C-alpha cells in the first residue's frame, strides 16, 4: 500500500482536464432528488424535526443517518455563513463510537455534517419533492463533488461502491448519472474533485501527525488540528 504522502503527490498531479473528460463521458446532472442529503431510509419525507441531543446529534432509532465528511475549516466557514454554533453544523462521525447506558463513548477521526431527528442533513430543505441546500454557496467539498470520487488510496468513497467508472473517476449511486453535462460544468466539478482529493489526504496526514491517545470519558474527535470534544472544544 502506498503511503499517504505518495497518494497526496498523486492527487496534486491529477489533471483537471482529464477528470472533466471522464465526468463528461459518465454524464451527470443534479435532479434535486435529495437522496444524497437524506438518511439511508429516506428520512421523514421533509418533515421539520429537531436534531437529537446526544453526542452524535442523532436520535436513537434504527435509521442510518446521513454522513457527509466536513473538514474543520469548512465547519468554521459554515458557522460564519449563518452565525451557527459548532454543533448546529457538525457532529462526530459515528464510526468507532459505542452507545453505552451513559451515552456515546469512544474516539473517531472525522466530523460529519449535523443531522436532524430524521437523520437528514440539517441543511437540507424539501418542498413538493424538490430538494435544496440552504447553505449551497458554502457547502463542503464532499457535497460539491457528489456523486464522484477519485480512485486514490486515502480518499473517501461516498455511499458505497462505485456504479460506474472512467479512468481515475468513480461514480456512485445517483439518479442524475448518465445525463448530459456541459464542458464548463464538468471542469468546475473536476476542479472541486481534485481539491477534495488533496484535502482528504492532507487531513488524513494531519490526523496521523497530531494524534495523541486520550483517557477521558465520552466522545473524542481526532482531526488535523488535534483532539476535540463533540462541540468543537479542544481537549
Secondary structure as GFF3:
##gff-version 3
##sequence-region A 1 235
A	DSSP	alpha_helix	4	12	.	.	.	ID=ss1
A	DSSP	alpha_helix	16	26	.	.	.	ID=ss2
A	DSSP	three_ten_helix	35	37	.	.	.	ID=ss3
A	DSSP	beta_strand	69	70	.	.	.	ID=ss4
A	DSSP	alpha_helix	72	82	.	.	.	ID=ss5
A	DSSP	alpha_helix	86	89	.	.	.	ID=ss6
A	DSSP	beta_strand	90	92	.	.	.	ID=ss7
A	DSSP	beta_strand	97	100	.	.	.	ID=ss8
A	DSSP	beta_strand	103	108	.	.	.	ID=ss9
A	DSSP	beta_strand	111	113	.	.	.	ID=ss10
A	DSSP	beta_strand	124	127	.	.	.	ID=ss11
A	DSSP	beta_strand	130	133	.	.	.	ID=ss12
A	DSSP	three_ten_helix	136	138	.	.	.	ID=ss13
A	DSSP	alpha_helix	141	145	.	.	.	ID=ss14
A	DSSP	beta_strand	148	150	.	.	.	ID=ss15
A	DSSP	beta_strand	162	166	.	.	.	ID=ss16
A	DSSP	beta_strand	169	172	.	.	.	ID=ss17
A	DSSP	alpha_helix	183	210	.	.	.	ID=ss18
A	DSSP	beta_strand	219	223	.	.	.	ID=ss19
A	DSSP	beta_strand	226	228	.	.	.	ID=ss20
###
